[in-house]
């Protein structure tokens, strides 16, 4: 009877170990899928936005995150002075991060 008890305990321990490893594998796959479908696109978008803002120059037409179109007048570090409207009197300083799209002069809208 002692032999049967030892064999069943060892089999149960081996089964628990295999179940634990499969659980770890499933969680690993779920975390990888979460990163691939949620985090990776966000990081790619951040890189694209950073590259776009690094090429920002005076005279570029920009669209702000609030929906205003304007022209860049001056750039100082992380601050941009944008001119809005035709009257040339509306110049507003704002952060570079408030710019969502940049169009270079002479670039076709496409």
C-alpha positions as CSV (number, residue, x, y, z in Angstrom):
1,X,0.0,0.0,0.0
2,X,2.9,2.3,0.7
3,X,4.2,1.9,-2.9
4,X,0.9,3.0,-4.4
5,X,0.7,6.0,-2.1
6,X,4.2,7.1,-3.1
7,X,3.5,6.7,-6.9
8,X,0.3,8.7,-6.7
9,X,1.9,11.5,-4.8
10,X,4.8,11.7,-7.4
11,X,2.3,11.6,-10.2
12,X,0.2,14.4,-8.7
13,X,3.4,16.5,-8.1
14,X,4.4,16.0,-11.8
15,X,0.9,17.0,-12.9
16,X,0.9,20.1,-10.8
17,X,4.3,21.1,-12.2
18,X,3.1,20.6,-15.8
19,X,-0.1,22.6,-15.1
20,X,2.0,25.4,-13.6
21,X,4.3,25.6,-16.6
22,X,1.4,25.6,-19.0
23,X,-0.2,28.4,-17.0
24,X,3.0,30.4,-17.2
25,X,3.2,29.8,-20.9
26,X,-0.4,31.0,-21.5
27,X,0.2,34.2,-19.4
28,X,3.4,34.8,-21.4
29,X,1.5,34.6,-24.7
30,X,-1.3,36.9,-23.4
31,X,1.2,39.5,-22.3
32,X,3.0,39.3,-25.6
33,X,-0.3,39.7,-27.5
34,X,-1.2,42.7,-25.3
35,X,2.1,44.4,-26.0
36,X,1.9,43.6,-29.7
37,X,-1.7,44.9,-30.2
38,X,-1.8,47.8,-27.7
39,X,1.7,49.1,-26.7
40,X,3.6,48.7,-29.9
41,X,1.3,50.9,-32.0
42,X,1.5,53.6,-29.4
43,X,5.2,53.6,-29.3
44,X,5.4,53.7,-33.1
45,X,3.0,56.7,-33.1
46,X,5.2,58.5,-30.5
47,X,8.3,57.9,-32.6
48,X,6.5,59.2,-35.7
49,X,5.3,62.3,-33.9
50,X,8.8,63.0,-32.4
51,X,10.4,62.6,-35.9
52,X,7.8,65.0,-37.4
53,X,8.4,67.6,-34.6
54,X,12.1,67.4,-35.0
55,X,11.8,68.5,-38.6
56,X,9.6,71.4,-37.7
57,X,10.9,74.7,-39.2
58,X,9.8,78.3,-39.5
59,X,7.2,78.8,-42.2
60,X,5.6,75.4,-41.9
61,X,1.8,75.1,-41.8
62,X,0.7,73.2,-38.7
63,X,-2.5,71.8,-37.3
64,X,-2.8,72.0,-33.5
65,X,-4.4,69.4,-31.3
66,X,-7.3,71.8,-30.7
67,X,-8.0,72.0,-34.5
68,X,-6.5,75.4,-35.4
69,X,-4.5,75.8,-38.6
70,X,-1.5,78.2,-38.4
71,X,2.0,79.1,-39.6
72,X,5.1,78.7,-37.5
73,X,6.8,82.0,-36.9
74,X,9.5,81.1,-34.4
75,X,10.9,78.1,-32.6
76,X,12.6,78.3,-29.2
77,X,13.5,74.9,-27.6
78,X,10.1,73.3,-26.9
79,X,8.0,76.4,-27.5
80,X,6.7,77.4,-30.9
81,X,5.1,80.7,-31.8
82,X,2.2,80.1,-34.3
83,X,0.4,82.8,-36.3
84,X,-3.3,82.2,-36.9
85,X,-5.6,83.9,-39.4
86,X,-4.9,86.4,-42.1
87,X,-4.7,89.6,-40.0
88,X,-1.1,88.7,-38.8
89,X,-2.0,89.9,-35.3
90,X,-2.8,86.6,-33.7
91,X,0.5,85.0,-32.6
92,X,0.3,82.5,-29.9
93,X,3.2,80.7,-28.1
94,X,2.5,77.0,-27.5
95,X,4.4,73.8,-26.8
96,X,5.6,71.6,-29.7
97,X,3.6,68.8,-28.3
98,X,0.4,70.7,-29.1
99,X,1.1,70.2,-32.9
100,X,-0.6,67.2,-34.5
101,X,0.3,67.7,-38.1
102,X,2.9,69.6,-40.1
103,X,2.9,70.5,-43.8
104,X,6.0,71.9,-45.4
105,X,5.6,74.8,-47.8
106,X,5.1,73.6,-51.4
107,X,4.0,70.2,-50.2
108,X,0.9,68.9,-52.0
109,X,-2.1,67.9,-49.9
110,X,-2.6,64.3,-50.6
